[in-house]
Every structure is written in structure tokens, then in C-alpha cells.
């Protein structure tokens, strides 16, 4: 028995020595992790240069992932440059950022000084409900440089390399002090923040100033078009609908299928979908900005709910002349329900401008029509009493 134990001890010591020597040799032979520029070996870049990092990173352990070849990078970055004139941009990307203008674009936080400080982004994830188990496998980011929009798409080819993927993404977004998204406040930014914390224990730096275009787009176009998805706005506002597009709910399955098959044709529609989302985000931002600037010069939207939405926005930014023009347009172009909704605010503007008789006639007419809730009617009657007293005081002073 003692001989057997001694024999086992010798075998264990021999194996330990062999493992230690192997690990030492592997450390000497291991390549240094660097950033290197190379062509995408999978063919996904479609002719655009790709930045690949950490060749030979560990392959993902999940059953859905196929191992990468040693020569394949764990993620790639595709870049494309588009001239501003080709995008039809008139305001966004040109000149300085108007602080009052970006407030109409859903800004939360301090306004950026230049359009070049804004990073437009959109993500594709392994699930649509978020949570710590959901990965960001593709993120498209775009920024202005000179007279071009630079679109860069970060695609994760190996779930096991998420840490390096997120670290590279951190370097991409750190120079920017603001971001623009479409519903990013509710989806994109929270999930990116989660991946930053879980993968590299870092905070997200671009959410201090955030332009979420979903909300101004809804205010301008929901009553006219119903849906305000990017796809709908491409058709209705940009007149540039998608002929073929992969549905968003199929994208996670398409990505996992790609990880198994490694066929570039599987992931190509997802890349195209993401690129269109980012570019459409930029173009919709410009269309919202155009509507704001047109209303400032007295050209309020011909759609009454949109004019009403802009009027309230101008009130928030203190642009009272523009607010009055939009209230007036919305009142005369809108239906009775909208007129009742905006009448008290419009009467306040008329009072400020000294048009007391006009304000009184408007409020009395709406009451005679029996419009509004009981609460609204109480407010309207209070406004009428206020206007009547002010009118009689003015008449008494004149005499």
C-alpha cells in the first residue's frame, strides 16, 4: 500500500511539473494584445476597412456559439463615410449647436457646443427585453467630421470576447460629450450601461447630455401618421422607405444562427438594418430641427397637433412669439377638441399681447359650444372673469 501511495505521489509531481512548464512556455509565446487594422476575414465589411482586436481570444462557452478560427478576430468595426449633401441635411451637422434648438430635440442635460460633439447611436442585442443576460452584439455609432458623417459599426463575433469589445467601444465613445438616439433613454442607454458595468466595471460617459428623438418625433407626427417608428418615418417623412428589411424581433435569432454557421449572408441584413437606423436617426433629427426653425420664422406646421406641440415647446424655451404663432395656427386649423385643449394657453398669450376682446370672444364661444370637461369649463370661466375685469379696468382708465 505504501509503495502504491509513493507511486501515485510520483505521478502527481510529474504531472504538476509538466503543467507548470507548459504554462511557462505558453506565457512566453503569448502575443501582446494590440489594436491592428486588417481586412475582415469573414467578408462582412463589404469592402470597408475593419479594425480587429485580440486575434485568438477565447471562444464562447455557450452551446449557440461556434468556435472561431485562430486567424479570425473576436470582433470587427466597419466604417463608412457619407457626404452631408448626400443625406440632404440642412441644419444638423452644419455650424454650431443652438442651445434652444437642441432643447426641442429632446435634450436632457447640458447642450453640446458643436454637432461634432454628438454621437448618434443604435444597438442590436441578443434579446429585446434587456436584463443582465442580454448582450449588445452590434452597435452603430455616427458622428460628424468636416462635411461627412462617419458611420462605424462594432460587431461582436465571439461572445467570450465581450470585455475587449466593450473596452474598444469605450474608447470610441469617450471623446463625445452627448449622444442622440431613438428611444435610447428607455432601451439602448440602460443596456449599454449594464454591459459597461458587467464587462469592464466602468460608467457610461455620454448619457449626461442625451437627445432622445422619439419624443419630439411623436409630438410632431404621431397624430398624422399613427406609428412613429423609424421605419414609418422613413416612408412618411423622409420619403425613403425600406424595400427589404429584417424585422427587429428576428435579429437575435439571426445573430445566434450566424454564430453557428459563420455565413456572412446571415448577418449582412442585420448590419444593413442597423446602418439604416443610425442614418435615419440623423436625418429625422434634421427634419425636426427644420420644423422648429420654420416655426420661428412664422411658418408653423399645417398640421394642427404638430403646431400645438411646437407651441408648448417654444413656451418651455421662452420663445413667446414663436409659441403664439404656433398656438394661433393650431387653433384655426384644429378641430374643436384641440381648440378647447389649447384655448387657455392661447388666451394667456392674447392677454399678454393686449388682445383682450379677442381672448374673451374665443373663450365664450367655446363655452357656448359646450366643449371641454367640467374642470376645463371651470378654468375657462375663471379666465373669462379675469379678462372681463382687466377689460373694464382698461376702459375706466381710458375714460
Secondary structure, 3 states (H helix, E strand, C coil): CHHHHHHHHHHHHHHHHHHHHHHHHHHHHCCCCCEEEECCCCCCCCCCCEEEECCCCCCCCCCCCCCCCCCCCCEEEEEEEEEHHHHCCCCCCCCECCHHHHHHCCEECCCCCEHHHEEEEEEEECCCCCCCCCCEEEEEEEEEECCEEEEEEEEECCHHHHHHHHHHHHHHHCCCCEEEECCCCCCHHHHHHHHHHHHHCCCCCCCCCEEEHHHHHHHHHHHHHCCCCHHHHHHHCCCCCCCCCCCHHHHHHHHHHHHHHCCHHHHHHHHHHHHHHHHHHHHHHHHHHHHHHHHHCCCCCCCHHHHHHHHHHHHHHCCHHHHHHHHHHHHHHCCHHHHHHHHHHHHHHHHHCCCHHHHHHHHHHHHHCCCCCHHHHHHHHHHHHHHHHHHHHHHHHHC
